Amino acid sequence: MLQNIGIPGLILILVIALIVFGPSKLPEIGRAFGSTLREFKNSTKDLISSDEEEKTQSK
């Protein structure tokens, strides 16, 4: 899905976000999005490592 966006589509999305949220809210939204992605990444790492530990303990 995201592979078909391209540069013009990305610029259009950013312009629409700037119009909707305004320039003062965009940094806050970016920070919140980044922290959400970081939390998701950490959670998936924890799940993968716990699955690997269970596999090694069951052998």
PyMOL Python script that loads the backbone (N, CA, C, O; Angstrom):
from pymol import cmd

cmd.read_pdbstr("""\
ATOM      1  N   MET A   1       0.811  -1.188   0.000  1.00  0.00           N
ATOM      2  CA  MET A   1       0.000   0.000   0.000  1.00  0.00           C
ATOM      3  C   MET A   1       0.859   1.258   0.000  1.00  0.00           C
ATOM      4  O   MET A   1       0.654   2.139  -0.836  1.00  0.00           O
ATOM      5  N   LEU A   2       1.811   1.361   0.916  1.00  0.00           N
ATOM      6  CA  LEU A   2       2.654   2.540   0.990  1.00  0.00           C
ATOM      7  C   LEU A   2       3.698   2.584  -0.115  1.00  0.00           C
ATOM      8  O   LEU A   2       4.333   3.619  -0.312  1.00  0.00           O
ATOM      9  N   GLN A   3       3.889   1.506  -0.828  1.00  0.00           N
ATOM     10  CA  GLN A   3       4.884   1.469  -1.883  1.00  0.00           C
ATOM     11  C   GLN A   3       4.457   2.297  -3.090  1.00  0.00           C
ATOM     12  O   GLN A   3       5.304   2.724  -3.874  1.00  0.00           O
ATOM     13  N   ASN A   4       3.164   2.530  -3.249  1.00  0.00           N
ATOM     14  CA  ASN A   4       2.660   3.221  -4.426  1.00  0.00           C
ATOM     15  C   ASN A   4       2.477   4.719  -4.215  1.00  0.00           C
ATOM     16  O   ASN A   4       1.999   5.401  -5.122  1.00  0.00           O
ATOM     17  N   ILE A   5       2.837   5.253  -3.055  1.00  0.00           N
ATOM     18  CA  ILE A   5       2.589   6.674  -2.785  1.00  0.00           C
ATOM     19  C   ILE A   5       3.533   7.561  -3.588  1.00  0.00           C
ATOM     20  O   ILE A   5       3.061   8.398  -4.357  1.00  0.00           O
ATOM     21  N   GLY A   6       4.807   7.415  -3.447  1.00  0.00           N
ATOM     22  CA  GLY A   6       5.769   8.240  -4.160  1.00  0.00           C
ATOM     23  C   GLY A   6       5.945   9.607  -3.526  1.00  0.00           C
ATOM     24  O   GLY A   6       5.288   9.940  -2.541  1.00  0.00           O
ATOM     25  N   ILE A   7       6.832  10.383  -4.099  1.00  0.00           N
ATOM     26  CA  ILE A   7       7.152  11.711  -3.578  1.00  0.00           C
ATOM     27  C   ILE A   7       5.984  12.690  -3.730  1.00  0.00           C
ATOM     28  O   ILE A   7       5.663  13.383  -2.764  1.00  0.00           O
ATOM     29  N   PRO A   8       5.332  12.782  -4.899  1.00  0.00           N
ATOM     30  CA  PRO A   8       4.212  13.740  -4.998  1.00  0.00           C
ATOM     31  C   PRO A   8       3.072  13.429  -4.033  1.00  0.00           C
ATOM     32  O   PRO A   8       2.474  14.348  -3.473  1.00  0.00           O
ATOM     33  N   GLY A   9       2.769  12.178  -3.833  1.00  0.00           N
ATOM     34  CA  GLY A   9       1.726  11.797  -2.891  1.00  0.00           C
ATOM     35  C   GLY A   9       2.101  12.130  -1.460  1.00  0.00           C
ATOM     36  O   GLY A   9       1.257  12.565  -0.677  1.00  0.00           O
ATOM     37  N   LEU A  10       3.366  11.926  -1.116  1.00  0.00           N
ATOM     38  CA  LEU A  10       3.844  12.251   0.225  1.00  0.00           C
ATOM     39  C   LEU A  10       3.781  13.749   0.483  1.00  0.00           C
ATOM     40  O   LEU A  10       3.402  14.177   1.573  1.00  0.00           O
ATOM     41  N   ILE A  11       4.149  14.545  -0.511  1.00  0.00           N
ATOM     42  CA  ILE A  11       4.071  16.002  -0.374  1.00  0.00           C
ATOM     43  C   ILE A  11       2.623  16.438  -0.207  1.00  0.00           C
ATOM     44  O   ILE A  11       2.331  17.316   0.604  1.00  0.00           O
ATOM     45  N   LEU A  12       1.724  15.839  -0.957  1.00  0.00           N
ATOM     46  CA  LEU A  12       0.302  16.171  -0.840  1.00  0.00           C
ATOM     47  C   LEU A  12      -0.224  15.833   0.554  1.00  0.00           C
ATOM     48  O   LEU A  12      -0.982  16.613   1.130  1.00  0.00           O
ATOM     49  N   ILE A  13       0.160  14.696   1.097  1.00  0.00           N
ATOM     50  CA  ILE A  13      -0.263  14.304   2.445  1.00  0.00           C
ATOM     51  C   ILE A  13       0.270  15.294   3.475  1.00  0.00           C
ATOM     52  O   ILE A  13      -0.456  15.681   4.391  1.00  0.00           O
ATOM     53  N   LEU A  14       1.517  15.705   3.338  1.00  0.00           N
ATOM     54  CA  LEU A  14       2.102  16.661   4.282  1.00  0.00           C
ATOM     55  C   LEU A  14       1.418  18.022   4.203  1.00  0.00           C
ATOM     56  O   LEU A  14       1.209  18.667   5.231  1.00  0.00           O
ATOM     57  N   VAL A  15       1.067  18.468   2.994  1.00  0.00           N
ATOM     58  CA  VAL A  15       0.371  19.751   2.843  1.00  0.00           C
ATOM     59  C   VAL A  15      -1.014  19.678   3.474  1.00  0.00           C
ATOM     60  O   VAL A  15      -1.434  20.614   4.154  1.00  0.00           O
ATOM     61  N   ILE A  16      -1.719  18.587   3.258  1.00  0.00           N
ATOM     62  CA  ILE A  16      -3.050  18.430   3.859  1.00  0.00           C
ATOM     63  C   ILE A  16      -2.945  18.390   5.381  1.00  0.00           C
ATOM     64  O   ILE A  16      -3.763  18.994   6.074  1.00  0.00           O
ATOM     65  N   ALA A  17      -1.944  17.683   5.908  1.00  0.00           N
ATOM     66  CA  ALA A  17      -1.748  17.635   7.361  1.00  0.00           C
ATOM     67  C   ALA A  17      -1.433  19.018   7.908  1.00  0.00           C
ATOM     68  O   ALA A  17      -1.895  19.380   8.990  1.00  0.00           O
ATOM     69  N   LEU A  18      -0.647  19.796   7.166  1.00  0.00           N
ATOM     70  CA  LEU A  18      -0.318  21.149   7.600  1.00  0.00           C
ATOM     71  C   LEU A  18      -1.561  22.028   7.634  1.00  0.00           C
ATOM     72  O   LEU A  18      -1.724  22.841   8.545  1.00  0.00           O
ATOM     73  N   ILE A  19      -2.434  21.871   6.650  1.00  0.00           N
ATOM     74  CA  ILE A  19      -3.668  22.661   6.605  1.00  0.00           C
ATOM     75  C   ILE A  19      -4.614  22.241   7.731  1.00  0.00           C
ATOM     76  O   ILE A  19      -5.209  23.092   8.392  1.00  0.00           O
ATOM     77  N   VAL A  20      -4.753  20.943   7.948  1.00  0.00           N
ATOM     78  CA  VAL A  20      -5.711  20.447   8.938  1.00  0.00           C
ATOM     79  C   VAL A  20      -5.245  20.737  10.368  1.00  0.00           C
ATOM     80  O   VAL A  20      -6.023  21.232  11.184  1.00  0.00           O
ATOM     81  N   PHE A  21      -3.990  20.436  10.671  1.00  0.00           N
ATOM     82  CA  PHE A  21      -3.516  20.536  12.045  1.00  0.00           C
ATOM     83  C   PHE A  21      -2.822  21.853  12.359  1.00  0.00           C
ATOM     84  O   PHE A  21      -2.757  22.246  13.524  1.00  0.00           O
ATOM     85  N   GLY A  22      -2.316  22.527  11.375  1.00  0.00           N
ATOM     86  CA  GLY A  22      -1.600  23.777  11.606  1.00  0.00           C
ATOM     87  C   GLY A  22      -0.148  23.523  11.938  1.00  0.00           C
ATOM     88  O   GLY A  22       0.211  22.424  12.362  1.00  0.00           O
ATOM     89  N   PRO A  23       0.696  24.530  11.750  1.00  0.00           N
ATOM     90  CA  PRO A  23       2.138  24.337  11.951  1.00  0.00           C
ATOM     91  C   PRO A  23       2.541  24.125  13.410  1.00  0.00           C
ATOM     92  O   PRO A  23       3.595  23.545  13.672  1.00  0.00           O
ATOM     93  N   SER A  24       1.743  24.573  14.348  1.00  0.00           N
ATOM     94  CA  SER A  24       2.137  24.420  15.753  1.00  0.00           C
ATOM     95  C   SER A  24       1.872  23.013  16.280  1.00  0.00           C
ATOM     96  O   SER A  24       2.539  22.580  17.220  1.00  0.00           O
ATOM     97  N   LYS A  25       0.930  22.298  15.707  1.00  0.00           N
ATOM     98  CA  LYS A  25       0.585  20.955  16.192  1.00  0.00           C
ATOM     99  C   LYS A  25       1.409  19.853  15.537  1.00  0.00           C
ATOM    100  O   LYS A  25       1.530  18.765  16.099  1.00  0.00           O
ATOM    101  N   LEU A  26       1.975  20.110  14.369  1.00  0.00           N
ATOM    102  CA  LEU A  26       2.689  19.046  13.650  1.00  0.00           C
ATOM    103  C   LEU A  26       3.873  18.470  14.424  1.00  0.00           C
ATOM    104  O   LEU A  26       4.033  17.250  14.416  1.00  0.00           O
ATOM    105  N   PRO A  27       4.714  19.264  15.092  1.00  0.00           N
ATOM    106  CA  PRO A  27       5.806  18.645  15.869  1.00  0.00           C
ATOM    107  C   PRO A  27       5.300  17.748  16.995  1.00  0.00           C
ATOM    108  O   PRO A  27       5.890  16.704  17.275  1.00  0.00           O
ATOM    109  N   GLU A  28       4.209  18.154  17.640  1.00  0.00           N
ATOM    110  CA  GLU A  28       3.641  17.321  18.703  1.00  0.00           C
ATOM    111  C   GLU A  28       3.121  16.003  18.139  1.00  0.00           C
ATOM    112  O   GLU A  28       3.313  14.945  18.738  1.00  0.00           O
ATOM    113  N   ILE A  29       2.470  16.071  17.000  1.00  0.00           N
ATOM    114  CA  ILE A  29       1.942  14.859  16.369  1.00  0.00           C
ATOM    115  C   ILE A  29       3.087  13.953  15.935  1.00  0.00           C
ATOM    116  O   ILE A  29       3.007  12.733  16.083  1.00  0.00           O
ATOM    117  N   GLY A  30       4.159  14.548  15.397  1.00  0.00           N
ATOM    118  CA  GLY A  30       5.325  13.766  14.990  1.00  0.00           C
ATOM    119  C   GLY A  30       5.983  13.071  16.168  1.00  0.00           C
ATOM    120  O   GLY A  30       6.378  11.910  16.064  1.00  0.00           O
ATOM    121  N   ARG A  31       6.105  13.772  17.287  1.00  0.00           N
ATOM    122  CA  ARG A  31       6.689  13.165  18.486  1.00  0.00           C
ATOM    123  C   ARG A  31       5.833  12.018  19.000  1.00  0.00           C
ATOM    124  O   ARG A  31       6.347  10.963  19.372  1.00  0.00           O
ATOM    125  N   ALA A  32       4.521  12.235  19.019  1.00  0.00           N
ATOM    126  CA  ALA A  32       3.618  11.181  19.487  1.00  0.00           C
ATOM    127  C   ALA A  32       3.686   9.964  18.572  1.00  0.00           C
ATOM    128  O   ALA A  32       3.687   8.827  19.043  1.00  0.00           O
ATOM    129  N   PHE A  33       3.743  10.202  17.281  1.00  0.00           N
ATOM    130  CA  PHE A  33       3.835   9.097  16.323  1.00  0.00           C
ATOM    131  C   PHE A  33       5.145   8.346  16.484  1.00  0.00           C
ATOM    132  O   PHE A  33       5.170   7.117  16.433  1.00  0.00           O
ATOM    133  N   GLY A  34       6.237   9.082  16.679  1.00  0.00           N
ATOM    134  CA  GLY A  34       7.541   8.448  16.875  1.00  0.00           C
ATOM    135  C   GLY A  34       7.598   7.621  18.144  1.00  0.00           C
ATOM    136  O   GLY A  34       8.151   6.521  18.147  1.00  0.00           O
ATOM    137  N   SER A  35       7.034   8.141  19.218  1.00  0.00           N
ATOM    138  CA  SER A  35       7.052   7.368  20.468  1.00  0.00           C
ATOM    139  C   SER A  35       6.153   6.142  20.369  1.00  0.00           C
ATOM    140  O   SER A  35       6.450   5.104  20.960  1.00  0.00           O
ATOM    141  N   THR A  36       5.068   6.257  19.632  1.00  0.00           N
ATOM    142  CA  THR A  36       4.200   5.096  19.421  1.00  0.00           C
ATOM    143  C   THR A  36       4.927   4.019  18.625  1.00  0.00           C
ATOM    144  O   THR A  36       4.852   2.838  18.965  1.00  0.00           O
ATOM    145  N   LEU A  37       5.627   4.417  17.571  1.00  0.00           N
ATOM    146  CA  LEU A  37       6.392   3.442  16.794  1.00  0.00           C
ATOM    147  C   LEU A  37       7.499   2.804  17.621  1.00  0.00           C
ATOM    148  O   LEU A  37       7.741   1.601  17.518  1.00  0.00           O
ATOM    149  N   ARG A  38       8.171   3.604  18.440  1.00  0.00           N
ATOM    150  CA  ARG A  38       9.244   3.081  19.297  1.00  0.00           C
ATOM    151  C   ARG A  38       8.688   2.062  20.286  1.00  0.00           C
ATOM    152  O   ARG A  38       9.286   1.007  20.496  1.00  0.00           O
ATOM    153  N   GLU A  39       7.545   2.376  20.892  1.00  0.00           N
ATOM    154  CA  GLU A  39       6.914   1.453  21.844  1.00  0.00           C
ATOM    155  C   GLU A  39       6.499   0.158  21.154  1.00  0.00           C
ATOM    156  O   GLU A  39       6.680  -0.928  21.704  1.00  0.00           O
ATOM    157  N   PHE A  40       5.941   0.275  19.943  1.00  0.00           N
ATOM    158  CA  PHE A  40       5.543  -0.912  19.190  1.00  0.00           C
ATOM    159  C   PHE A  40       6.755  -1.768  18.850  1.00  0.00           C
ATOM    160  O   PHE A  40       6.703  -2.993  18.951  1.00  0.00           O
ATOM    161  N   LYS A  41       7.844  -1.122  18.448  1.00  0.00           N
ATOM    162  CA  LYS A  41       9.069  -1.847  18.104  1.00  0.00           C
ATOM    163  C   LYS A  41       9.629  -2.583  19.319  1.00  0.00           C
ATOM    164  O   LYS A  41      10.043  -3.738  19.213  1.00  0.00           O
ATOM    165  N   ASN A  42       9.641  -1.916  20.468  1.00  0.00           N
ATOM    166  CA  ASN A  42      10.126  -2.556  21.693  1.00  0.00           C
ATOM    167  C   ASN A  42       9.246  -3.726  22.102  1.00  0.00           C
ATOM    168  O   ASN A  42       9.751  -4.752  22.557  1.00  0.00           O
ATOM    169  N   SER A  43       7.944  -3.584  21.945  1.00  0.00           N
ATOM    170  CA  SER A  43       7.021  -4.669  22.296  1.00  0.00           C
ATOM    171  C   SER A  43       7.224  -5.878  21.400  1.00  0.00           C
ATOM    172  O   SER A  43       7.215  -7.013  21.876  1.00  0.00           O
ATOM    173  N   THR A  44       7.408  -5.641  20.101  1.00  0.00           N
ATOM    174  CA  THR A  44       7.621  -6.774  19.203  1.00  0.00           C
ATOM    175  C   THR A  44       8.955  -7.455  19.491  1.00  0.00           C
ATOM    176  O   THR A  44       9.053  -8.679  19.402  1.00  0.00           O
ATOM    177  N   LYS A  45       9.989  -6.674  19.837  1.00  0.00           N
ATOM    178  CA  LYS A  45      11.277  -7.282  20.202  1.00  0.00           C
ATOM    179  C   LYS A  45      11.118  -8.160  21.437  1.00  0.00           C
ATOM    180  O   LYS A  45      11.662  -9.263  21.491  1.00  0.00           O
ATOM    181  N   ASP A  46      10.370  -7.671  22.434  1.00  0.00           N
ATOM    182  CA  ASP A  46      10.143  -8.451  23.648  1.00  0.00           C
ATOM    183  C   ASP A  46       9.386  -9.736  23.346  1.00  0.00           C
ATOM    184  O   ASP A  46       9.716 -10.793  23.884  1.00  0.00           O
ATOM    185  N   LEU A  47       8.374  -9.652  22.492  1.00  0.00           N
ATOM    186  CA  LEU A  47       7.606 -10.851  22.130  1.00  0.00           C
ATOM    187  C   LEU A  47       8.468 -11.868  21.398  1.00  0.00           C
ATOM    188  O   LEU A  47       8.392 -13.067  21.668  1.00  0.00           O
ATOM    189  N   ILE A  48       9.289 -11.385  20.469  1.00  0.00           N
ATOM    190  CA  ILE A  48      10.155 -12.291  19.709  1.00  0.00           C
ATOM    191  C   ILE A  48      11.178 -12.945  20.622  1.00  0.00           C
ATOM    192  O   ILE A  48      11.430 -14.146  20.515  1.00  0.00           O
ATOM    193  N   SER A  49      11.769 -12.165  21.518  1.00  0.00           N
ATOM    194  CA  SER A  49      12.779 -12.743  22.409  1.00  0.00           C
ATOM    195  C   SER A  49      12.148 -13.733  23.390  1.00  0.00           C
ATOM    196  O   SER A  49      12.765 -14.745  23.722  1.00  0.00           O
ATOM    197  N   SER A  50      10.930 -13.456  23.858  1.00  0.00           N
ATOM    198  CA  SER A  50      10.285 -14.398  24.775  1.00  0.00           C
ATOM    199  C   SER A  50       9.891 -15.682  24.037  1.00  0.00           C
ATOM    200  O   SER A  50       9.943 -16.764  24.623  1.00  0.00           O
ATOM    201  N   ASP A  51       9.499 -15.580  22.767  1.00  0.00           N
ATOM    202  CA  ASP A  51       9.192 -16.776  21.988  1.00  0.00           C
ATOM    203  C   ASP A  51      10.440 -17.622  21.779  1.00  0.00           C
ATOM    204  O   ASP A  51      10.384 -18.849  21.860  1.00  0.00           O
ATOM    205  N   GLU A  52      11.573 -16.966  21.510  1.00  0.00           N
ATOM    206  CA  GLU A  52      12.819 -17.699  21.310  1.00  0.00           C
ATOM    207  C   GLU A  52      13.259 -18.377  22.618  1.00  0.00           C
ATOM    208  O   GLU A  52      13.771 -19.496  22.596  1.00  0.00           O
ATOM    209  N   GLU A  53      13.058 -17.705  23.739  1.00  0.00           N
ATOM    210  CA  GLU A  53      13.426 -18.309  25.025  1.00  0.00           C
ATOM    211  C   GLU A  53      12.565 -19.532  25.311  1.00  0.00           C
ATOM    212  O   GLU A  53      13.067 -20.534  25.821  1.00  0.00           O
ATOM    213  N   GLU A  54      11.279 -19.462  24.991  1.00  0.00           N
ATOM    214  CA  GLU A  54      10.390 -20.604  25.208  1.00  0.00           C
ATOM    215  C   GLU A  54      10.794 -21.783  24.325  1.00  0.00           C
ATOM    216  O   GLU A  54      10.737 -22.934  24.757  1.00  0.00           O
ATOM    217  N   LYS A  55      11.199 -21.495  23.092  1.00  0.00           N
ATOM    218  CA  LYS A  55      11.612 -22.576  22.190  1.00  0.00           C
ATOM    219  C   LYS A  55      12.878 -23.246  22.687  1.00  0.00           C
ATOM    220  O   LYS A  55      12.995 -24.469  22.613  1.00  0.00           O
ATOM    221  N   THR A  56      13.836 -22.466  23.196  1.00  0.00           N
ATOM    222  CA  THR A  56      15.076 -23.063  23.667  1.00  0.00           C
ATOM    223  C   THR A  56      14.863 -23.825  24.974  1.00  0.00           C
ATOM    224  O   THR A  56      15.547 -24.817  25.223  1.00  0.00           O
ATOM    225  N   GLN A  57      13.925 -23.379  25.811  1.00  0.00           N
ATOM    226  CA  GLN A  57      13.666 -24.064  27.059  1.00  0.00           C
ATOM    227  C   GLN A  57      12.892 -25.358  26.816  1.00  0.00           C
ATOM    228  O   GLN A  57      13.048 -26.309  27.581  1.00  0.00           O
ATOM    229  N   SER A  58      12.076 -25.420  25.791  1.00  0.00           N
ATOM    230  CA  SER A  58      11.287 -26.622  25.547  1.00  0.00           C
ATOM    231  C   SER A  58      12.107 -27.739  24.911  1.00  0.00           C
ATOM    232  O   SER A  58      11.674 -28.892  24.903  1.00  0.00           O
ATOM    233  N   LYS A  59      13.272 -27.421  24.384  1.00  0.00           N
ATOM    234  CA  LYS A  59      14.107 -28.456  23.733  1.00  0.00           C
ATOM    235  C   LYS A  59      14.860 -29.243  24.708  1.00  0.00           C
ATOM    236  O   LYS A  59      15.604 -30.147  24.330  1.00  0.00           O
TER     237      LYS A  59
END
""", "prot")
cmd.dss("prot")
cmd.show_as("cartoon", "prot")
cmd.util.cbc("prot")
cmd.orient("prot")
